[in-house]
Amino acid sequence: METIHSVAEVISNRDDLIQKVRLIGKTIAQPAAASVDGEARFPHEAIDALRQARLLSLYIPRQYGGDECSFSDLIAIAQTLSQYCASTAMIWAMHQIQVACLVHHEQNSPFFQQYLREIAEHQLLLASATSEVGVGGDIRSSVAAVEQDGEGCRLFKKATTVSYGLYADGYLVTARRSPEAAPGDQVFVLLTRPTTQLEQTGTWNTFGMRGTCSPGFNITSTFPAEQVLSTSFADIAPLTMVPFSHLLWAACWQGIAIDAFARARKFMQSKARQLRTTSLPGDGRLVEANSNLQLMRSTLATAVQEYEDILRDPEHAAEKASDMGYSIRQNNVKTLASQLVIQVVQQALYICGMAGYKEDSPFSIGRHLRDAYSASLMISNDRLNTTNAALLLVHKEEA
């Protein structure tokens, strides 16, 4: 693993960053959120604003033109942006996951050094293609394989979902190392948009997270061998992709819960003023929602601190990230956050009643609830619970 910038080296001012994100959220992302959701369209306005504010290169080291922000900065931004438009926040978060894979594992490569500079200079948007037809949802297994094609390489993959695939500038794609390799012998390959052909194989008319625009695609590309990451996906996943995904997603879900709770509290405050009382039906639900939101915050904060401690120790980071106990805790954070966000939003809906049920109400909770239900499906909770059950049979927790 590459040496990652330490907290002492981070020069970004988080308050300034959050203020910038809130401005984009209030003036651009939130006004467009209903249209993005209703039309299941890509949030062009918000992503363009994030580009103009240079918020797509925050995690890239300064030597390549980025801002060298900390992981906790990214968490704070994801949580904030999701309060205005969860689809926009999720797209931004998934992009940061791909960037982190390059920052953590490929800074020794001249090709990827230059590509990091291009991301920062042009504010390129990266997507991933880790799902695939024929693997049953297991991202640690591939059917597609990298094939030699003259002096270069060729890849064809049937991906079941590629989030914002039509709008990305590059893709990190999992595949077998070669046609002879086992399904679990995977590499990560960077495919650039100009050299990649996408054949859409499905639609994206979903219950929630409609703006992420994630249909399936057949992906075909020819590329130089230097675009294959030198670090195997088996090493990238536990150290970078899994923790970045689980924790940034959890931050997005926390943002959904925060905004739903804020709407419920405003509704209660309005009723209390009208009736001139401080005791109202539903006040117990408000307390319960607040308690669940507090649990979301504390659980995520603890997990982020543990992960940042791992990143500050690059010599032992891979070993610590592969520890069974750490894997169990990471999976628990994801599954718990995905459950709590639904509970908080449901309580907010019960509090607001019909005002929350209506789509055109200032207290509307419908989009929040539909977006929240995607959480347990993004890497299925059932799959993670099955994994944890198997690990718990052999792992002995230290006292």
C-alpha positions, 0 to 999 in steps of 0.5 A: 500500500502507498503511504497515505497523507497523514492528518498532520499533512491535511491542509483542507479546512473542513468547515470551508468544504462543508460550507461549499457543499451546503451551498451546492446542495441548497441551490442546485442539488435540492431544487433538482432532486424531485426532477432527478427522482421523478424522471430517473435521470442523472443529476447533471446540474449537481455533478457539474457544480461539484466539478466546477468546485473541484470536489471530484479530486479531493482525495488525490494527493497534492503532488498530482493536483488534488486537495489531499483531503482526509477520509473523514473529510470525505465522510463529512461531505457525503453525509452533508450532500446526501441531505439534499439529494441522495443520488448525487451524494451516492454518485460522488461517493462511488467516484471517491471509492474508485479514486481511492483504489488508485491513490492507495495502490498505484502511485508507483505507476507512471501511467496512473500518476499521470491519470491521477493528474488528469482526474484532477485537471479535468475533474473526471468522473470514475465508475466501477463495474464489479457486478457480472452475469453468472457470479450470483452477486459475488464481486470477488469472483469473475467470468470475464477475463483479460485477453492478450490482443497483439501488443495490448489487451482486450476485455469483454464483460457482461455487467449487471449494473454500472452506476452512472455508466453512460456519464462516467469518464472512466471505469474500474472493472474486475476481471480474471487475470487471464482466460486460464485464471481461476474465478477468484484470481482477479485484477482491476482494470482501468478502462477509459471512455473513448476506448470503451464500448457500452451496450446497454442491456437493461433499464433503470426504472427503480424504487429508489436511488433513481438518479444513479442511473445504473442499468446493465451493460455489455462492456468491450474495450481494447487497452494497453497492459499498463492499464491493469492495476499491479495490485490484485483485486484480492488485496485492493478489496479488503484494504480500500474498496470494502471499507471505503464503500461500507463507510461512505455509503453509510455516510450517505444513508446517515444524510438521508436520515438526518434530513428526514428527522429534520423534516419530522422535527419541523413538523412537530415544532409547527404543530406545537406552535399551533396548539401552544403545547409542548406535548404532542402525539408522536413525540415518542417517535421523535425521541426514538428516531433521534436515538437511532440517528445518534446510534448511526452517528456513533457507530460510523464515527468509531468505524471511520476512526479505526479505518483512519488509524489503519491508513496511518500505518501503511506498513501493517495496513494490509494485515490489519484490514484483512483481520477477521475481527475487522471484517466482521466490524466493517460488515456490521457497520454497513448492515446496521446503518442500512437498517437504521436509516429505514427506521429513522425515515419510517418514524419521520413518516409516521410523525408527519403523517399525510404531510410526509406521505404527499410528494408535493409537501415540504415535509415529504418523506417519500423519496427518503424512504425509497432511497433508504430501501436501496441500502440493504441491497447494495452488497446484500445484507444477507450475503454479509450476514452469511459471511459474518456467521462463517467468520464468527465460527472461527474468530476468537474476539480478544477480551 
